[in-house]
Amino acid sequence: MPQIRDIKPQEIEAESFRMIEAELGPHSFTAEQFALVRRVIHATGDFAFADSIRFGPEAVTAGLQAIRAGKNILTDVQMAASGISKALLAGHGGRVICRVSDQESAELAAAKGWTRSEAAMELAARDNIGIVAIGNAPTALLRVMAMLAEARPGFRPELVIGVPVGFVNAAESKEILAEQPYPFITALGRKGGTPVAVAMVNALLRLL
């Protein structure tokens, strides 16, 4: 029968991190990069992310600068918006924005033949976005990359976190992101998801 450990509630996270570090062993991440990788593993219980996560140039630094500058965080789904720590973000002046449920998004999606997440990215282009965090919709990630390629006025996020999960265009969209010259964080392959995107953003907030 499994032995249940007696551990104080306030010590659970620290002990979890210790166990992750011990099981993972040596790695090539910087200390700041590993803070994100460790929190993703903690959120998912999946050590495979240590092999699949990729960081673009100065990705962590860019994300921290965006938060310090009071810029907003754009998500593709409400679950991600709910999971990002508002308490940690509040002191820096930024907001979490998700427009997927807006009537405008529904109307634009219908008119263009897009997904609502894709339409929501377009509608938030001028919302002072510093970080884009996509964990669900590959179409949203593809739209963000297209907007950046077009040099859309007013839309210049410092960091794109793109970790959509699934089978249709999820892995492909992340492969494209991994080839971009601007700061990004992704997780190659089919695995990803909203909990991964949220874990990465919250790890950045905690680094501050």
MARBATOR-191135 format. One line per field, with one value per residue (C-alpha): residue number from 1; residue in three letters; x, y negated, z. Coordinates in Angstrom, 1 decimal, always signed. Layout:
N
seq <- (NUM; ...) .
type <- (ALA; ...) .
c1 <- (X; ...) .
c2 <- (Y; ...) .
c3 <- (Z; ...) .
//
This chain:
208
seq <- (1; 2; 3; 4; 5; 6; 7; 8; 9; 10; 11; 12; 13; 14; 15; 16; 17; 18; 19; 20; 21; 22; 23; 24; 25; 26; 27; 28; 29; 30; 31; 32; 33; 34; 35; 36; 37; 38; 39; 40; 41; 42; 43; 44; 45; 46; 47; 48; 49; 50; 51; 52; 53; 54; 55; 56; 57; 58; 59; 60; 61; 62; 63; 64; 65; 66; 67; 68; 69; 70; 71; 72; 73; 74; 75; 76; 77; 78; 79; 80; 81; 82; 83; 84; 85; 86; 87; 88; 89; 90; 91; 92; 93; 94; 95; 96; 97; 98; 99; 100; 101; 102; 103; 104; 105; 106; 107; 108; 109; 110; 111; 112; 113; 114; 115; 116; 117; 118; 119; 120; 121; 122; 123; 124; 125; 126; 127; 128; 129; 130; 131; 132; 133; 134; 135; 136; 137; 138; 139; 140; 141; 142; 143; 144; 145; 146; 147; 148; 149; 150; 151; 152; 153; 154; 155; 156; 157; 158; 159; 160; 161; 162; 163; 164; 165; 166; 167; 168; 169; 170; 171; 172; 173; 174; 175; 176; 177; 178; 179; 180; 181; 182; 183; 184; 185; 186; 187; 188; 189; 190; 191; 192; 193; 194; 195; 196; 197; 198; 199; 200; 201; 202; 203; 204; 205; 206; 207; 208) .
type <- (MET; PRO; GLN; ILE; ARG; ASP; ILE; LYS; PRO; GLN; GLU; ILE; GLU; ALA; GLU; SER; PHE; ARG; MET; ILE; GLU; ALA; GLU; LEU; GLY; PRO; HIS; SER; PHE; THR; ALA; GLU; GLN; PHE; ALA; LEU; VAL; ARG; ARG; VAL; ILE; HIS; ALA; THR; GLY; ASP; PHE; ALA; PHE; ALA; ASP; SER; ILE; ARG; PHE; GLY; PRO; GLU; ALA; VAL; THR; ALA; GLY; LEU; GLN; ALA; ILE; ARG; ALA; GLY; LYS; ASN; ILE; LEU; THR; ASP; VAL; GLN; MET; ALA; ALA; SER; GLY; ILE; SER; LYS; ALA; LEU; LEU; ALA; GLY; HIS; GLY; GLY; ARG; VAL; ILE; CYS; ARG; VAL; SER; ASP; GLN; GLU; SER; ALA; GLU; LEU; ALA; ALA; ALA; LYS; GLY; TRP; THR; ARG; SER; GLU; ALA; ALA; MET; GLU; LEU; ALA; ALA; ARG; ASP; ASN; ILE; GLY; ILE; VAL; ALA; ILE; GLY; ASN; ALA; PRO; THR; ALA; LEU; LEU; ARG; VAL; MET; ALA; MET; LEU; ALA; GLU; ALA; ARG; PRO; GLY; PHE; ARG; PRO; GLU; LEU; VAL; ILE; GLY; VAL; PRO; VAL; GLY; PHE; VAL; ASN; ALA; ALA; GLU; SER; LYS; GLU; ILE; LEU; ALA; GLU; GLN; PRO; TYR; PRO; PHE; ILE; THR; ALA; LEU; GLY; ARG; LYS; GLY; GLY; THR; PRO; VAL; ALA; VAL; ALA; MET; VAL; ASN; ALA; LEU; LEU; ARG; LEU; LEU) .
c1 <- (+0.0; +1.4; +2.8; +1.3; +3.9; +3.1; +4.0; +2.8; +0.7; +3.1; +5.9; +4.2; +5.2; +8.9; +9.0; +7.5; +10.1; +12.8; +11.5; +11.3; +14.9; +16.1; +14.3; +15.2; +18.9; +21.4; +20.0; +21.1; +18.5; +19.5; +18.2; +15.3; +14.4; +14.4; +11.9; +9.4; +10.2; +9.9; +6.6; +5.3; +6.3; +4.8; +1.5; +1.3; +3.3; +5.0; +8.8; +8.6; +8.3; +11.9; +12.8; +10.2; +10.2; +12.2; +13.1; +13.6; +16.2; +16.0; +12.6; +12.5; +14.1; +11.6; +8.6; +9.8; +10.4; +6.8; +5.4; +7.5; +6.4; +2.7; +1.7; -1.2; -1.3; -3.5; -4.9; -6.8; -9.3; -11.1; -9.6; -6.1; -7.3; -8.7; -5.5; -3.0; -2.3; -4.1; -2.5; +1.0; +0.2; -1.7; +1.4; +2.8; -0.2; -1.0; -4.2; -5.1; -7.2; -9.3; -11.8; -12.9; -16.3; -16.9; -19.8; -17.4; -15.2; -18.2; -19.2; -15.7; -15.2; -18.5; -17.6; -14.1; -14.6; -12.2; -12.3; -13.4; -9.9; -8.4; -10.8; -10.1; -6.4; -7.2; -9.6; -7.0; -4.2; -4.3; -4.8; -1.2; -0.2; +3.2; +2.8; +0.6; -0.1; -1.8; -2.4; -5.4; -6.0; -3.4; -5.4; -4.8; -1.1; -1.0; -3.0; -0.6; +2.4; +0.7; +0.0; +3.6; +4.8; +2.6; +4.0; +0.5; +0.4; +0.1; +0.8; +4.3; +4.2; +7.6; +7.0; +4.8; +4.1; +2.6; +1.9; -1.4; -2.3; -3.9; -3.7; -4.8; -2.0; -0.9; +2.6; +2.9; +2.1; +4.7; +7.4; +6.7; +7.0; +10.3; +11.7; +10.8; +13.5; +11.5; +11.3; +9.0; +8.5; +7.0; +6.8; +7.3; +5.0; +1.3; +1.6; +0.8; -2.4; -3.8; -2.2; +1.2; +0.7; -0.6; +2.3; +4.7; +3.1; +2.8; +6.5; +7.4; +5.3; +7.0; +10.5; +9.7) .
c2 <- (+0.0; -3.5; -5.5; -8.9; -11.5; -13.9; -17.4; -20.8; -22.6; -25.5; -23.1; -21.1; -23.3; -23.6; -19.8; -19.2; -21.5; -19.6; -16.3; -17.6; -18.9; -15.5; -13.4; -15.6; -15.8; -17.9; -20.2; -23.0; -25.6; -28.9; -29.5; -31.7; -29.3; -26.5; -28.4; -28.1; -24.5; -23.4; -25.1; -23.5; -20.1; -20.9; -21.9; -18.8; -16.1; -15.5; -15.5; -15.3; -19.1; -19.3; -18.0; -19.8; -23.4; -25.8; -29.4; -32.1; -34.9; -36.7; -35.2; -35.4; -38.8; -40.1; -38.7; -40.3; -43.7; -43.6; -42.9; -45.6; -48.1; -47.5; -46.0; -43.6; -39.8; -38.4; -34.9; -32.8; -31.3; -32.3; -29.4; -30.9; -34.3; -32.9; -30.9; -33.8; -35.3; -38.7; -39.3; -39.0; -41.1; -43.9; -45.5; -46.1; -47.8; -45.3; -43.4; -40.0; -40.3; -37.6; -38.7; -35.3; -35.7; -39.2; -39.6; -41.3; -38.2; -36.1; -38.5; -38.8; -35.1; -34.5; -37.2; -35.9; -32.2; -32.2; -30.6; -32.9; -32.7; -33.8; -36.8; -37.7; -38.1; -40.6; -42.6; -42.8; -44.1; -47.6; -46.7; -47.4; -43.7; -42.8; -39.0; -36.7; -33.4; -30.7; -27.2; -26.0; -27.3; -26.8; -29.2; -32.0; -31.4; -31.4; -34.6; -36.3; -35.3; -36.6; -39.9; -40.2; -39.3; -42.1; -44.5; -45.4; -48.9; -49.0; -45.2; -44.4; -42.0; -41.5; -37.8; -35.1; -32.0; -29.5; -26.1; -24.9; -21.3; -18.9; -17.2; -19.7; -22.3; -22.3; -20.8; -22.6; -26.0; -25.5; -24.5; -27.7; -29.7; -28.1; -29.5; -33.1; -35.7; -37.4; -36.3; -33.2; -30.2; -27.0; -23.2; -21.2; -18.4; -17.7; -18.3; -21.7; -23.2; -26.1; -24.8; -25.0; -28.5; -29.6; -28.0; -29.8; -33.2; -32.7; -31.6; -34.9; -36.8; -35.0; -35.7; -39.4) .
c3 <- (+0.0; -0.9; +2.0; +2.4; +3.4; +6.3; +4.9; +5.9; +3.3; +2.9; +2.1; -0.7; -3.6; -2.4; -2.0; -5.4; -7.0; -5.1; -6.4; -10.0; -9.8; -8.4; -11.0; -13.9; -13.1; -15.2; -17.9; -20.1; -19.2; -17.6; -14.1; -15.4; -18.2; -15.7; -13.5; -16.4; -17.3; -13.7; -13.2; -16.4; -15.2; -11.8; -13.5; -15.8; -14.1; -17.4; -17.7; -21.5; -21.5; -20.5; -23.9; -26.0; -24.6; -26.8; -25.9; -28.6; -28.3; -25.0; -24.4; -20.6; -20.5; -23.1; -21.1; -17.8; -19.5; -20.9; -17.5; -15.8; -18.5; -17.5; -20.8; -21.1; -21.5; -24.3; -24.1; -26.5; -24.1; -20.9; -18.9; -19.5; -18.5; -15.3; -14.5; -14.7; -11.3; -11.2; -7.8; -9.1; -12.2; -10.4; -9.0; -12.5; -14.1; -16.8; -17.4; -18.8; -22.0; -23.6; -26.3; -27.5; -25.9; -27.3; -29.7; -32.0; -32.2; -33.1; -35.8; -37.3; -37.2; -39.1; -41.6; -42.3; -41.8; -38.9; -35.4; -32.6; -31.1; -34.3; -34.6; -30.9; -31.7; -34.5; -32.3; -29.5; -31.7; -30.3; -26.7; -25.6; -25.7; -24.2; -24.0; -26.1; -24.3; -26.5; -25.2; -27.0; -30.5; -33.3; -35.5; -32.9; -33.0; -36.7; -36.8; -34.3; -36.4; -39.5; -37.8; -36.8; -40.3; -41.6; -39.0; -38.0; -36.6; -32.8; -32.4; -31.3; -28.3; -26.6; -26.2; -27.9; -25.8; -28.2; -26.9; -28.5; -27.9; -30.3; -33.7; -36.4; -37.0; -33.4; -33.9; -37.2; -35.8; -33.1; -35.6; -37.5; -34.2; -33.4; -36.6; -35.9; -35.0; -32.2; -28.6; -28.2; -26.0; -27.4; -26.8; -29.9; -30.8; -30.0; -26.3; -24.8; -23.5; -21.5; -18.2; -19.9; -21.1; -17.7; -15.9; -18.1; -17.5; -13.8; -13.7; -15.3; -12.8; -9.9; -11.3; -10.7) .
//
